Amino acid sequence: MSEAIAIPGYSIERKLGRGGMAAVYLAIQQSFEREVALKVMSPLLNTDPSFTTRFMREARIVAHMHHASIVPVFDVGEHQPHHYLSMEYLSGGDLKQRILQGRCDVQFAVDVCIAVTSALDLAHRKGFVHRDVKPENILFREDGTPVLTDFGIARAIDTGTSL
């Protein structure tokens, strides 16, 4: 691993991906000896409090939603200079990969749409709008269950503010 990141309680195995404000790593949560996806905010963003607020807010939003097609967050915290959140590791790839590989028949597409719209319905009933639904944010469990991820730019419906 080229980056030296140490988060107490986690053993980082490898980088899974990088987004605009964070990198995601496959890690072992040592207390449970389980694989997790560890999302770590870029330390360069620490100078702007709005990024830290947005990052921590994502964890709080997801913590209020329990749904088979919304990725659960296990832990959130800060170990300077890193803000992190620990989520279920979804090993089945993303929808974009499946589309590019031609692994999407009509029934598969219908099943994914039903699962994702059900997850979005729950989010809306809880007062949140996702605002970043795209194939890269629909991941799959090993059993093929589609799961909506990345609530990082979600906003509360009842407020006029957004991050």
N, C-alpha and C positions, 0 to 999 in steps of 0.2 A: 504494500500500500504506500503510495507516494506522499500522502498527507498524514501528518502526525496528529491524530485526533484521539483524545482520551476522555471518555465519559464514565465516571464511576458507576459500577454495576453492569457495564456493558463491555463486551469484547467485540470489537469491530472486525468483521471478516473481509468485506470488500465493498467497493462502491457499486451501487445499483443504477444510479442516475443523478442528474443535476438539473435543477430548474433555475428560474430567475433569481430566487432568493435563498435557496437551500440545496444541499446535496442529500441524497438518501443512500444509506448504507445497510447492507445485511449485517446484522449484529446478533450476538447471543446475549439475551438478558440472563445474567448469571444467577439471579435468585431463583428463577424457574427453569434454567437451562433450556430455554426455548429460543427459536429464531424469531427475530423481529425486524421490522423496517425502522431504522433510526433516521429520522429527518433532522438534519443539523443546519441551522441558519448560518449563512456566511458571516464570519466575524467582522467583515468589512462593513456590514449593515448596522452594527451595534451603535454607530455614531448617530444614527437617525432613529429616535424613539418610536416613530410610526411603524417601522419595520418590526421592531420587537413586539409592539402592541399587536400588530397584525398576526404575527407568528403565534403568539400565546393565545390570541383570540381563536385561531383555528382549532386548537386543542379543546378550548372550552365549548365551542360550538358542537364539535363532534361528540364530546362527553355527554351532551344532552340528548343524543339520538341513538337509540338502540334499534337496529334494523339489520337483517341478514345481508343487505346490499349496501351498507355504509361501513367503511373500514373503522373498526374500533381503535381508539387510542388507549394505550395502557399506562402511559406515564408522560409527564411533561416536566421540564426543569431547565436549570441553568447551571453550567459549570464553566466559569469564565475561561475563555471568551465565548463559549458556545451556549446557545439556546437550542434545546432539542425537544423532540417528541418521539415517543416510541409507539409504533402501531403494529397491527397484525402484518406479518410478512405474507404477501400474496404471490405465490410462486408460479402462477399460471400464465404470466405474461399480460399484455394489455390488448385492448380491442384494435388499436392501430396495427399491431403486429399480425393479428389474426386476419384482418382485412387484407393487408398486403400479401399474406400467404394464401389468400383465397379460401380461408377456412370459415366462411360465413354463408351458410345457406339461409333460405327464407325463415325457416323455423327458428334457427339460432338467432337471427336478427330480431324476430318477434319476442323471443324469450329474454334477450338482453334489454330490449325496450321496456318490456313489462317490469323487469327487476329495477331498472334505473328510474322509471317513472314512479314506481312505488316508493323508492328511496327519496326522490325529490318531493313527492307528496308529503311524506313524513317531515322532511326538512321545512316545507312550507307551513305545515300545521304547527311546527315548533317556532315559526316566525323567521325562517332564514331562506335566502335565495342563494343558490350555489354560485352562479355567474361564470363558471368555467367548465361546463360539461363539454368534453371532447373525448375522442377515442383513447388518447393517452391517459386520461383520468378514469378510465373504466378498466379495472384490473380483474383478474380471475383467480379464484382459489384453485387449489390442486384438483378439486372435484368439479370444476367448471363453473361454479357460481360466480356471476358478475358482481363486482363491488365498486361503488363510487368512492373516489378518493379526492384529495386536494380541495379542501374547503378554505384554502388560504385567502381567497378574495371574496368569500361569501359576505353578505351583509344582512343585517336585521331588516325585516320588512317594515317594522313600525318606526324606523328612524330614517331620516333623510340623509344620513351620513354614510359614507362608504370609505374604505381604505384602499 
